[in-house]
């Protein structure tokens, strides 16, 4: 298969926040990380991508070993701080053998939290997506989905119980109730139809599978041996076994290069899901992305609202092609 992407321009920008540099992390936190690793850090290279304002650095140690660390203070961004803590709690409980990085240690003094990982020798997928890289990721997600159902963490919160998912679950209703002038009539009609039908999105996406729920290009690493490593498990929860793949496909659709429709239609996790069910989730996702994009910009995450609006438009174009109108 050709490795040249069919669409050379991404439709939505890849997430890119303002990362703290390693030297901006307080000295006592850097010292705690070095204690976990058992050697001083002699070089730190910041890794870009994602909207978290925390430090994310590849470290080289005095003894030649390497590691990766992500660190954030509660005063820098409290919501992300809590997500780091969630990830710290989840990682040691994931089953052995999953394509995830190994957590070496956690430093948490109540004001700063640092997660210390083994370094993965890999890179993010090319965006717009290259077909061969998308196939590689799709195969990994198939294996991952099979390994995580039934959920190995039955006590994990359900998708609807995650505080951060409230806007996703209910934003589309708010948009339907108070649509801004630039929301077209077809979209408004579809959202009103979902509301009139009593659509319960929380029930629709409930299930017994452990989900990542934030699968996108910057949370994936392609390794030189042909593997794929899935990183950033802060949003882990239980839900429908097909939801991760569908939400990932929405990011592929937004970033360009890959055929999201074909991915959903043929992938083992989604191919047997009723098309109407997929349409409902995509419509609701487009509406919720749009609603969230109307909020004020988070100074710690510049560009976040524009990214949400781009995802809203891209998802709406996709579901409109599916439904027709």
MILUMDREN-333171 format. One record per residue (C-alpha): x, y, z. Coordinates in pm, 1 decimal, decimal comma. Layout:
N
SITE        x        y        z
SITE        X        Y        Z
...
This chain:
325
SITE        x        y        z
SITE      0,0      0,0      0,0
SITE    122,8    350,1    -79,3
SITE    249,1    545,3    219,6
SITE    152,2    879,8     67,1
SITE   -149,9   1033,7    240,2
SITE   -442,8   1122,3     12,4
SITE   -492,9   1459,0    183,1
SITE   -184,7   1670,7    237,6
SITE   -343,9   1929,2    468,5
SITE   -473,1   1849,1    817,9
SITE   -825,2   1970,2    885,7
SITE   -764,6   2029,8   1255,7
SITE   -440,5   2139,3   1422,4
SITE   -258,5   1889,3   1638,1
SITE   -279,6   1976,7   2007,2
SITE     12,5   2190,3   2117,3
SITE     10,6   2354,7   2457,7
SITE    268,3   2561,1   2646,2
SITE    494,7   2307,9   2810,1
SITE    697,8   2384,4   3119,6
SITE   1068,2   2327,7   3068,2
SITE   1237,4   2075,9   3296,7
SITE   1434,8   2356,2   3463,5
SITE   1105,8   2529,8   3551,9
SITE   1005,7   2234,7   3767,8
SITE   1098,6   2311,0   4132,8
SITE   1432,3   2176,8   4244,7
SITE   1289,2   1953,0   4514,3
SITE   1064,2   1783,1   4255,7
SITE   1354,2   1732,8   4015,6
SITE   1551,8   1589,8   4305,9
SITE   1271,3   1347,7   4388,4
SITE   1266,2   1230,1   4026,8
SITE   1641,9   1173,3   4036,2
SITE   1595,3    974,0   4358,0
SITE   1343,0    749,0   4181,3
SITE   1584,2    700,6   3893,0
SITE   1893,4    659,0   4110,2
SITE   2109,6    896,8   3907,7
SITE   2135,4   1270,5   3826,9
SITE   1971,7   1411,8   3514,6
SITE   2231,3   1555,3   3273,8
SITE   2001,2   1638,2   2982,4
SITE   1628,4   1703,8   2941,4
SITE   1454,8   1749,8   2607,1
SITE   1099,8   1885,3   2613,9
SITE    842,1   1686,0   2418,5
SITE    579,7   1894,5   2242,6
SITE    218,1   1799,1   2179,0
SITE    -97,4   1772,3   2384,3
SITE   -273,3   2051,7   2569,2
SITE   -134,3   1984,1   2915,7
SITE     77,0   2276,3   3040,3
SITE    295,2   2041,4   3244,2
SITE    655,9   1950,0   3181,6
SITE    709,9   1652,8   2951,8
SITE   1073,3   1565,6   2898,7
SITE   1296,1   1289,3   2778,8
SITE   1577,3   1257,4   3033,2
SITE   1934,9   1138,0   2994,6
SITE   2097,9   1029,6   3319,3
SITE   2459,7   1052,5   3430,3
SITE   2495,1    674,3   3404,9
SITE   2371,3    672,5   3043,8
SITE   2020,3    544,8   3111,8
SITE   1717,2    727,1   2979,5
SITE   1368,5    796,5   3112,5
SITE   1063,4   1012,2   3052,1
SITE    893,6   1237,4   3305,8
SITE    578,1   1445,6   3314,6
SITE    534,4   1692,0   3599,5
SITE    284,4   1958,3   3697,7
SITE    202,3   2181,3   3992,6
SITE   -147,7   2227,2   4126,7
SITE   -111,0   2604,6   4096,8
SITE    -16,0   2574,4   3729,5
SITE   -337,4   2396,3   3629,6
SITE   -549,3   2217,7   3888,1
SITE   -761,7   2009,1   3641,4
SITE   -450,4   1866,9   3473,4
SITE   -291,2   1809,2   3812,9
SITE   -584,5   1586,8   3908,5
SITE   -558,8   1404,0   3575,6
SITE   -191,3   1329,9   3643,3
SITE   -295,1   1182,1   3975,6
SITE   -560,8    972,7   3803,9
SITE   -302,9    838,0   3560,6
SITE    -65,3    760,9   3847,5
SITE   -338,0    552,9   4011,6
SITE   -436,5    367,4   3695,2
SITE   -100,5    271,7   3545,5
SITE     11,1     19,3   3811,6
SITE   -325,0   -158,6   3781,8
SITE   -323,3   -213,5   3407,0
SITE   -270,3   -577,4   3304,7
SITE     76,7   -690,8   3209,9
SITE    151,5   -715,9   2839,9
SITE    -43,3   -412,5   2722,5
SITE    127,3   -173,0   2477,5
SITE    180,8     94,9   2742,7
SITE    493,9    249,0   2896,9
SITE    621,2    114,4   3229,0
SITE    569,2    348,1   3523,1
SITE    891,0    362,3   3727,3
SITE    767,4    581,9   4009,4
SITE    549,4    870,8   4122,2
SITE    648,7   1180,9   4319,1
SITE    351,2   1359,2   4477,8
SITE    395,3   1610,6   4758,1
SITE     44,4   1751,8   4735,7
SITE    159,7   2057,3   4540,9
SITE    347,3   1893,3   4254,2
SITE    311,1   1552,4   4096,6
SITE    563,7   1385,3   3868,7
SITE    518,9   1056,6   3682,8
SITE    843,7    882,4   3590,9
SITE    830,8    638,3   3301,2
SITE   1064,5    427,0   3098,6
SITE   1157,2    610,5   2781,2
SITE    989,9    476,9   2466,5
SITE   1204,7    491,3   2155,2
SITE    927,0    603,0   1927,2
SITE    759,7    892,4   1747,0
SITE    408,6   1021,4   1699,2
SITE    224,0    916,4   1381,5
SITE    247,4   1146,1   1081,9
SITE    -40,3   1391,0   1050,7
SITE   -222,0   1403,5    811,3
SITE   -235,1   1028,1    862,3
SITE    -37,6    793,0    640,6
SITE   -247,9    483,7    554,1
SITE     13,8    229,4    662,1
SITE     57,9    397,7   1000,2
SITE   -317,5    411,9   1051,5
SITE   -346,9     38,8    976,9
SITE    -70,0    -27,2   1227,2
SITE   -249,2    170,5   1498,2
SITE   -586,0     14,0   1412,4
SITE   -442,3   -334,9   1462,3
SITE   -300,3   -237,3   1801,2
SITE   -633,1    -89,4   1910,0
SITE   -807,0   -411,5   1809,2
SITE   -575,6   -613,0   2033,5
SITE   -606,2   -357,0   2311,5
SITE   -985,5   -362,3   2295,6
SITE   -990,8   -741,2   2319,2
SITE   -755,0   -735,9   2619,0
SITE   -962,5   -479,4   2809,7
SITE  -1300,8   -650,6   2791,9
SITE  -1429,3   -736,3   3037,2
SITE  -1270,7   -449,7   3223,6
SITE   -974,6   -550,8   3440,8
SITE  -1071,4   -254,1   3661,7
SITE  -1442,0   -309,8   3736,0
SITE  -1426,9    -43,6   4007,7
SITE  -1313,2    225,8   3763,6
SITE  -1570,7    500,8   3706,0
SITE  -1809,8    470,2   3415,9
SITE  -1775,7    713,6   3126,0
SITE  -2071,7    917,6   3251,1
SITE  -1926,1    934,4   3602,0
SITE  -1607,9   1109,5   3492,1
SITE  -1643,4   1476,7   3579,9
SITE  -1457,4   1585,6   3269,4
SITE  -1705,9   1405,5   3042,0
SITE  -2007,7   1610,3   3150,5
SITE  -1961,6   1864,8   2871,7
SITE  -1929,8   1587,6   2613,7
SITE  -2245,5   1415,7   2733,7
SITE  -2460,3   1725,9   2765,2
SITE  -2307,5   1997,6   2548,5
SITE  -2509,7   1901,4   2242,9
SITE  -2835,5   1959,3   2432,9
SITE  -2718,7   2304,1   2540,2
SITE  -2622,5   2388,6   2183,3
SITE  -2964,9   2275,4   2059,7
SITE  -3136,3   2489,7   2322,9
SITE  -2931,5   2803,7   2249,0
SITE  -2772,9   2771,3   1904,8
SITE  -2549,3   3058,9   1790,6
SITE  -2627,7   3211,8   1448,5
SITE  -2358,0   3016,3   1265,8
SITE  -2509,9   2676,5   1347,0
SITE  -2695,1   2570,8   1032,5
SITE  -3056,2   2459,4   1032,5
SITE  -2981,8   2097,4    934,9
SITE  -2754,9   2052,6   1235,6
SITE  -3007,4   2218,5   1468,4
SITE  -3280,8   1992,3   1335,2
SITE  -3073,0   1680,9   1401,8
SITE  -2991,0   1789,3   1757,4
SITE  -3355,4   1871,4   1827,1
SITE  -3449,3   1529,1   1689,7
SITE  -3207,8   1358,5   1929,4
SITE  -3352,1   1556,4   2218,7
SITE  -3712,2   1482,1   2116,6
SITE  -3632,8   1111,1   2094,5
SITE  -3510,5   1119,5   2453,6
SITE  -3156,2   1023,4   2358,7
SITE  -2963,1    915,7   2666,5
SITE  -2602,1    939,4   2559,6
SITE  -2475,5    824,2   2898,2
SITE  -2669,1    497,8   2865,6
SITE  -2562,9    455,4   2504,0
SITE  -2191,4    469,0   2582,1
SITE  -2209,0    259,4   2899,9
SITE  -2047,2    -82,5   2902,6
SITE  -1804,3   -330,8   3052,5
SITE  -1483,3   -244,1   2868,3
SITE  -1192,6    -42,5   3005,9
SITE  -1142,0    260,5   2784,0
SITE   -861,4    507,8   2727,4
SITE  -1109,0    771,1   2590,7
SITE   -835,1   1008,3   2468,9
SITE   -688,5    818,4   2176,7
SITE   -542,5   1053,0   1917,3
SITE   -218,0   1094,3   1726,5
SITE    -27,2   1271,4   2003,5
SITE   -112,0    996,0   2253,6
SITE     39,8    724,1   2035,5
SITE    402,5    634,1   1971,6
SITE    523,0    426,2   1676,9
SITE    831,5    222,7   1763,1
SITE   1113,7    118,7   1532,6
SITE   1024,5   -249,8   1569,5
SITE    678,3   -196,2   1418,5
SITE    493,7   -162,4   1747,0
SITE    257,7     99,4   1883,7
SITE    261,5    228,7   2242,2
SITE    -45,5    398,1   2389,7
SITE     35,3    675,6   2637,6
SITE   -151,0    922,3   2863,6
SITE   -409,2    710,7   3047,4
SITE   -548,5    993,3   3259,6
SITE   -908,7    958,7   3133,3
SITE   -939,0    582,7   3188,1
SITE  -1292,9    463,9   3264,0
SITE  -1537,2    186,0   3180,6
SITE  -1776,4    206,5   2888,7
SITE  -1893,9     63,8   2557,3
SITE  -1622,5   -149,9   2394,1
SITE  -1659,2     36,0   2062,1
SITE  -1640,3    390,5   2200,8
SITE  -1261,3    427,6   2203,5
SITE  -1235,5    330,6   1838,5
SITE  -1516,7    562,8   1732,2
SITE  -1373,4    862,0   1918,8
SITE  -1030,8    784,3   1774,7
SITE  -1180,4    769,9   1425,6
SITE  -1327,4   1116,1   1482,4
SITE   -976,4   1248,2   1546,2
SITE   -848,2   1076,3   1231,6
SITE  -1130,4   1235,5   1035,3
SITE  -1040,1   1578,1   1177,9
SITE   -665,4   1545,6   1122,8
SITE   -700,1   1425,9    765,1
SITE   -519,2   1167,7    555,4
SITE   -709,4    860,4    677,5
SITE  -1047,8    717,1    585,3
SITE  -1236,2    733,5    914,3
SITE  -1554,8    591,9    762,7
SITE  -1375,5    283,6    632,9
SITE  -1199,0    243,7    967,2
SITE  -1529,4    236,9   1157,3
SITE  -1702,4     19,4    899,4
SITE  -1432,0   -252,0    898,9
SITE  -1271,6   -245,7   1243,8
SITE  -1357,1   -538,5   1476,2
SITE  -1458,0   -300,5   1756,3
SITE  -1712,6   -102,7   1550,8
SITE  -1815,4   -297,4   1241,9
SITE  -2109,7   -467,6   1415,1
SITE  -2236,8   -154,7   1592,2
SITE  -2568,1    -28,3   1452,4
SITE  -2502,1    264,3   1213,8
SITE  -2775,9    465,3   1384,0
SITE  -2593,0    432,1   1714,7
SITE  -2272,0    562,8   1559,8
SITE  -2462,2    850,8   1399,9
SITE  -2606,3    952,4   1736,8
SITE  -2264,9    959,8   1904,4
SITE  -2107,4   1155,1   1617,9
SITE  -2390,7   1409,7   1610,8
SITE  -2369,7   1454,2   1985,9
SITE  -1991,1   1480,2   1968,4
SITE  -2008,9   1749,8   1700,2
SITE  -2263,0   1942,5   1906,7
SITE  -2063,6   1911,0   2226,2
SITE  -1734,3   2010,9   2062,3
SITE  -1914,1   2316,3   1924,1
SITE  -2065,7   2405,2   2260,9
SITE  -1732,9   2368,1   2439,3
SITE  -1564,8   2588,5   2178,3
SITE  -1791,6   2876,8   2284,6
SITE  -1630,9   2892,4   2628,9
SITE  -1360,4   3134,7   2729,2
SITE  -1002,9   3039,5   2646,1
SITE   -807,0   2866,2   2921,9
SITE   -485,6   3072,7   2951,1
SITE   -291,5   2756,3   3032,7
SITE   -414,5   2588,3   2712,5
SITE   -407,2   2844,3   2429,6
SITE   -571,8   2727,2   2110,6
SITE   -797,9   2479,1   2284,9
SITE  -1123,6   2644,4   2175,6
SITE  -1012,2   2669,6   1813,2
SITE   -918,6   2303,3   1822,8
SITE  -1263,5   2212,3   1957,0
SITE  -1434,7   2415,5   1685,9
SITE  -1224,2   2249,4   1417,3
SITE  -1321,8   1907,7   1554,5
SITE  -1687,3   2013,2   1560,7
SITE  -1683,3   2111,7   1194,1
SITE  -1491,8   1802,4   1084,9
SITE  -1719,2   1565,5   1279,6
SITE  -2028,6   1740,5   1147,7
SITE  -1910,0   1703,6    788,0
SITE  -1854,3   1333,6    847,2
SITE  -2189,4   1257,5   1008,9
SITE  -2367,7   1467,4    747,0
SITE  -2217,4   1247,5    476,1
SITE  -2334,5    940,9    669,8
SITE  -2692,2   1059,9    724,0
SITE  -2734,9   1268,0    411,2
SITE  -2863,9   1622,0    409,0
